[in-house]
Amino acid sequence: MAHPPILLFDFDGCVITQKSLEYAALVHLKKNFYSWRNTESLRLIDIARLFEESDSKNKIKAIINVYRVFKNYIPSRWKRVLFFIRFRRMYPKYEKYETLKPKLREILIDLQRNGVKFGIVSNTSGERLAIFRNRLNLDEFFSVYVSRDDTPARKPHGHPIIIALQQLKKELGTPIEKNNVYLIGDLPTDIECAHNAGVKSIALLSGHGTKLSLEKANPTIILRDIEDILEIDPFKKIIIRENITHR
């Protein structure tokens, strides 16, 4: 028997807002101490994204990453490292203000009522994901969680999705049909991850990524906002089918 549609979400920018990271980026960008350069085209969320991509559970690896990634923006080597340390300490203090993306809860309720299965596939840490899982009661909707600590290879590698599908296979008790699996993400690395795993991809324009970079990644579907997901197949069909059934 065919399983219901599976919708996997990137976490930051697709499930929750990014108020804490953006605020931390704003505070640090205003500091002349770092002698910022080449930031004219950078949005606050771009700085936050660069930090996220650099961060790692291994602190030495994280410092090496941030040293390389921020080379074009912070000239001083030691100030790059100091930036990373201060940024890493600052943003978690404001994560208590993070919420689900606007309208996401209503969308999840509608789709879940029609059998759609949800999971989260993220490059964030397992510890951080667990905190939000508890605070926002994510288990109400999501049954599978894959963080960077659960896989030897992060996105854009396809391995995180493969792990999620293995867990869903056990839960559903049936083989997974990849043409009925979607990953919704807001960065080109999310789209590439979906390609590498052999599943369909949905690019969300209201998150971290730019429209141009997401279009170049060649996603299966492009959405302006999260609520637009109810207008695409197969999700639109199941909503229409429910409405007809309950008439």
N, C-alpha and C positions, 0 to 999 in steps of 0.2 A: 504493500500500500504506500502511495506517495506521501511524503511528509509535508506539513504546512510550510509556507515560506519562512525562511530564516533571515533575520535582519541583524547583522552585526554592526556595532557602533564603535567608532573611535570615541575616546572619552572626552578629552579637553576640546571645547569648541563645538562638540556635537551633542554631548549629554549635559555637560555643565557649562556655565558661563566662565569667563576668564578674568573676572574683576581683580583678583589678587595679583595675578601675574602682570596685568596691564598697569596696575597702580605701582607695583614695584619697578616696572620699566620706566614709568613717568618720573618717579623720584630719582632714579639713578641717571636718567638722561639729562635732567636739569643740573646735575653736579658738574661744574667746570673742572673739577679735580681730575676727571678721566680724560680730558682733552678729546672729546668725541670728534670724529670726522666721518665723512661719507654717510651721514644719517638722513640726508634730505628726503630720500624716498622711503625711508623706513617708517612703518607704523609702530605704535607701541606693542601691538600683538606680534610684530615681526621680531622685536627684541626678545620678547617673552618666548617665542618659538625657538629662536637661536639658543637661548638658555636651556630650554627643555631638551633640545637635540644634543646639547653638550653634556647634560647631567648624567650621572651614573651612580649606582650603588657603590662602585669602586671609586673612592675620592681621588686617587691618583690619576685614574683614567679620566675622570671628569675634568680635573684641572688641565690635563693635556689637551682635552677636547676644546675647552673654553679658550685656552691659549691660542689654538689654531683658528677656531671659528670666529673669534672677535678680533683677529689680527688687523682687519681692514677698518675697524671702528675705534679701537682703543690702542694708540701707538705704543704705549709703555707696556712692557712684558709683565712687570710685577703688578701694575695697576689692573691688568686683565684678570690676574689671579685674585686680587683683592676684590674686584667687582663681583666675581663669581661667588666668593665667600660671603660677601655682604648680601648679595641678591638671594642666595640660597637660604640665608637666615631670615630674611625679611618677609618674603611672600607667604610662607606658611601661616604667619600671624594674621593674615587677612583672608585666609581661605574659609573662615567661618561665615563669610558673607556670600560665598558661592551658592548658586541655586541651579535647579534644572533649567535648561534652555526654555525660553518662553514657548508655551503651547505644547511642549514635548509630552507632558504628563497626559493631556487629553488625547494626543495621538496614540500613545502607547496603550491607553485604555481601549480605544476603538479597535486597534489592530489585535491586541491580545484577546479581546472578546471574540475575535474571528479566527483564533488559532495561531496567529503569527508568533514565532519563537524569537526571543531576543538574547543577544550576548554582547559583551564589551571586549574589544581587543585594543589594547593601549600600550604605548611605550612608557607610561608612567610606572612608578614603583608599586609593588604589591601592597606595601604598607599604606601608602597614600590612597590607593584605590579602596582598600579595606575601610579606611576612615570614612570616605564618602559613601561607601556601600551601606555602612551602618547609619550614618547621619541622615542620609536622604532616603533611607529605606528602599534601596535599589532592588533588593530581592523580590519586591512586589512585582517587578516586571522581568528582570534579567535573571537568567539561570546559569549563565556561563561567564566567567571572568578570566581574561588572560592578560597579565601584566608583563613587563620586561623581565621580571624575576621568574617567570614560568616558562621561558623559552630561551634557548641558546642564541637565537638570532632575532633581533628586533625588526619591525617594519623598516624598510620596504620588503624585507624577506617575507616570503609567504608562510613561513613556519608558524607564526602566531595564529593565523587563521586555521591552519591544519590542526593545531592543538584544540582550538575551540570546536571545530567540527567533530573531532574524535570524542569530545565530551558530550556533544549534542547527539551523536550517534548512540551512545550508551543511554542517554536520557529518553530518546525517542524509540529506541529498539528497532531501528530500521536504517539501511544504508542511506547516506546523504547524497542527494542529487545536487551537484554544484550549480546547475543552471537554475536552481531554486533558492540560491543563497546570494545575499547582497551585503556588501560592506559599505557603510556610509561614512565618509571621512571628509576632512576639510583641507587636507594637504596632498600634494602630489605623491608623497611617500605612501599614503593610505591607498591611493589608486593603484600604485605600482604593486603594493602588497596584495591587493585583490587579483591583479593580473597574474602575479607569481603563484598564487594559490589556485587559480583557475575558477574564481567566482566572479560574479558581476559586481560592478562598482558604481557608487553614487557619490558624486562630488557635491559637497555643500558649500555654497558661496558665502554663507553668513558666518563662517568661522575664521580660521587663521589664514588660509591660503588666498592668493589673488586669483581673479577670474582667468587671467592669461595663463598662469602656471598650471591651473587645474585643467584648462582646456587642452593644453599641450600634453598632459598626462593621458589623454584619451579615455575618459571614463565612459561607462555604459550609459549613464544618465547624469545630467547636471540639474541641481535644484537651487533655486534662489534662497528659499527658506525651508525650514524643517517641515512646516505644515504642507508644503507642496508634495510631500511624499504620498499623500492620500489621492493625488491626481495621476499617479503612474501605475502601470500594471506591475505585479498582480494585485497590488494593494487596493486600487480603485475597484477592481472587479469584486473582491470579497466584501467591500463595504456596500456596493450596490446589491450584491446577492443577499446580504443581511437585511437591507431595507425592504427588498421584495418579499423575503421570507416572513417578515414581521408585519406585513400589511394585512 
